[in-house]
Amino acid sequence: MSPMIYVIGIGCIIVVLILARGIAQMGRGGIEGAKKSNQMMKWRIIMQLIVVILVVIFVALGGKA
């Protein structure tokens, strides 16, 4: 199996962990909770972009990267 699959899988796990932490921060409420939640969601979007780019590269290379 390609090592790129493992990198993509780890990236997906990181995205899920960031999402969970952002939701937990949002659940705390208050101004500080909202700020931290927004920051975590910003990082989630950045990480998702990176993972999507990796998937596109993997597919463009025919799944043999």
Secondary structure, DSSP 8 states (H G I E B T S, - for coil): --HHHHHHHHHHHHHHHHHHHHHHHHHH-HHHHHHHHHHHHHHHHHHHHHHHHHHHHHHHTTT--
